[in-house]
Every structure is written in structure tokens, then in C-alpha cells.
Amino acid sequence: MFAIIMAGGAGTRLWPLSRRGTPKQLLALTGDTSLLQQTVARLGPLLKPHDIYVITSQAHVRVTQAQLPQLPAENILGEPLARSTAVAAGLATVLARRDRDEIAIVLPADHFVADEAALAEGLREAARAAERGYLVTLGIVPTNPATGYGYIKAAAPLHPASRTALVERFVEKPDAQRAAAFLKEGDHYWNSGIFVWRTYAFRQAVERFQPKLSSALARIEELHRTPGWMTEVRDILEPVPAITIDVGIAEPAAAEGRMAVVPLEAGWSDIGSWSALLEALSAASGADLVASGRHLDRDSHRVLVHGGERLVVTVGLEDVIIVDTPDALLVCHRDRAEEIKPVLDEIARTAGDRYL
């Protein structure tokens, strides 16, 4: 068994801390180590360091290697261009050159998990289903009618004694009414973006559902790995459309009864926004005010402060996000944290790329 950690995201919703040079996965947002380092560490009960691979942009290979000295340097794989998760997983599978019969865990680098033992057991259960030929995903048991996640609707269990079930379908992010109905029905899970499969089963699915990507991967396998060969890889991948695992592989596989879901309760969050980070850290700590850096407060609630050396004082605030960096300060209502991404376009237009 081996793992592919996808670390190519930009994390723009976590601006101004997450920037082009220091994307979200390289930041210490939920502890003393970065999200990427935490992701590698929680695979420790399952895998040896040489069985863990990270695929990231070529611009971030060296800093990723520096953060993960326990991994072989060659296990940090540089992606020559961004083409979303299905392409990243396929390219990493080819570059890793593992046995086609091996189980692969494919997971994002930038998520938070409070109960790491529960995650490890969920991955073991997923591996057991993958051994039977299924493409498997972990579905997060919802704790509230969230509208910021895609959902997975489960069908019949694979075995009467197991919670692992076939996937009936994937559902796009719902409105509040549908999300509440999903929570009440109890057979819908948040889509974690974590997958487990046999390598050959994944390659077969790519060949069936994404033939252009399959052809590109076959060509890349035949290349000689001489200096500068990544230029050839880039040229081969250039015409391949960007496609996610969810849309390009998992959804059509579910329609053919080849997709399974393992329910997971582990205090999971994708840290997709500052508001999501506040929720995750509040749930883990039991406090409704979460602060880092130099901070003093008087009677504030449901507030996140991410600061540094400069003293930040909050008085009587509710539902506010404050992120203080040397060159930019963000203050927003927690319910509007998702609007940061479009604001960056205006920042780029009015102030240039220096703040990005």
C-alpha cells in the first residue's frame, strides 16, 4: 500500500495568509506544523515514509522537500502544470511506478482531522473494500446541514455487518433546505475528497471514463527520464482538460456500481475558508474564540484572530474573522468568508500581484 498526497492547491480563500509562494498546505493553521506535515504524520500508522508520495507544483518542490525531510526526496513529485485532481492522481501514479496490484490512498494535503485514529481505521476499512475491486471514498458523517460541501448518497451496504456501502450518486453542493433534508435522511455524507483503490482499478476507470487522460499517461510511461524530460510531460498533458476525480472518475463509476463509501466520524474539515477553520478549531478546543499571535479580548464570541507580533485587541465582537499579516489586514464577517476569492481579482486589478 502507498499514498499520494495532492498538494497543488492555492488556498485563495485563506488570503492574506495563503499566498502564491506559501499556499495553504504549507501553513501551520491548526497547530505547530503545517497542514501538509500533519497529513503525512497521520499516515504513520499505515505506511512507511518511502511509501508516501506528494505531488505538488514544480515551484513548490524544494520547500515541500524541506518540510518533509523524512520522505525520500524523489517522493516529492513536481507537476509541470495544474490540471486538477484526476490528472494529478494519474500523473503521480505513473511517476511513482508502483505495482499495479497495490492499494493506493489518494488524499488532499490541506485538510484537518481531529480524530486521527478514526481516520486510520476508516482507511483500513476502505482498503478492504478496494481489495475487492471497488473504487472507494470516505464519506464524512454530517454534523450540520452544511451547504459548502458536496454530498454522497449511499445505497445498500456491501455486507450486512458493515457500514461500507455502494454509492448511489454524488450530489453537488445543496441549498439549505436540501442539506437539512440530507441530514434528516441519514444516508448522505459530506464528500471528503479522500479515495482508496487498487492502482489497476483506477487506471481501468481512467481508460473507460477519461480516454484522453489515459492515452497521455500511457505516453508518459514510455518516456525516458533524462534531464529536462518534464518538458515532454508538460507537452503531453497540455491538451488534456482539467478534470476532478469526483466528476471525471467517481461519478461515472458510481453510476456503474463500482464506487463504495466508508462513513467516517473524525472531526474532519477541509479548511476551505477562514470560517471553516474557526468551526474546526472551535469544535476541537471547545472555545468559541480562537486566536493566535499576540491578542487580548474582552467579551467577544465566535471570532477568529490570526495575528503575529503586533498586538490585536478585540472588544465585544461576534462572528468576525481577523487576519493580520505584515502587508495586509483582513476583517470580515464569518458568514461572508467565502467572498474573499472574488475580492482577490479586484486586488490584482487595483494593486497588482504584490499582495497575491
Phi, psi and omega in degrees: 000144177216169182231145172242116178260122182270115186233043183255001184288160180261334179062042185295335180289352177254024170294146011266006179282315179277120181233176180302319182280336180227076182291167187314314186294341181267002184260149176268087184263336186235018181169203183274348179240163183289163177301321177297313179299322178294322179298315178297317183297322182284353172273354183305319179292347186250329191222155171275158182305324182288352178261008181246126179241147176235127174250125184219177177291152180300331180292339184249011181298311185294316180292329176291317175300320180294325179285338186235062182293343180285344178267146173303138183303325182287351177278354173267108189260130180267126178269123186289339175202155184275124180223028176072182198286325181295318179292317179299315180296319179295314180296316180297322178299318179291315183293328181288333177054049177269168179297138183295342181268357183285153172278133177243134170259127180239120186212155178288157182271351196237031178256163179247136178226119181282318182255090185288331177295321178295321177297314180301318179292323176298320178292324176297316179297319178297321179297323178296321177289323179295328177299336179272004175101356179283149162274128191237142174233157173264127179253126183279124176296118186291143178253350178200164181282066184292140178254000183266359181242150164286159182240157175240124176265122182274149175251222185287145175298150177291333180212142183304331183268004185238147174276346179296130188226162169293152174268123176283314178192162171261142184239132177296167180307123185271168169281177187298322182293315180292321179299320178295322178293319178300317181297320181291321182293324175082001180246020177244142181231151173291143179279112184278339186076015178255129184230151176222132180198161167288144183302318182292327179293321176295314180297323176297319179294320177299315180299322183283316189259338180225069186298328178295317177294319179301316179296320179296318180295322178296321178294320180295324179299331184274352183288148172274132186274068178266164179307133180084007185291341179294339174296320176294320178299316179300315181298322180291321183278342185309313182278356181282127182292149175291127183214137179275158174301319183301306185282318188277334185238305189293316182297310178293329177294321178296322180296336179260009178074025183253003186248135178234157181230135175254117178294141182225129172240103188214017183064047187272146169211145177274002181047049184281352179199170176297325178296319178295323177296317177301316180298316182295314182288326176295317179296322182287326185261340184079007179251144180263005171235122183242125184220147171227161184080193181279118188209138171232144182221151170225107170060048173250151184219147179054050184234140172244128175238120174243102184237195181220233182285331181287135180290130175246125180245129178239138181223118172063029180269154174220136173057052182232144174249129177230121179232115185250121176234167184303329185241000181205143179235128176249129172227121181209161173288140185298331181284352180243018181297334180291345183278000181296320184302309178294333177297329181298329177297320179291322177298315180298323182287323186264332184239356181083187186277357187298334180265000183260000000 
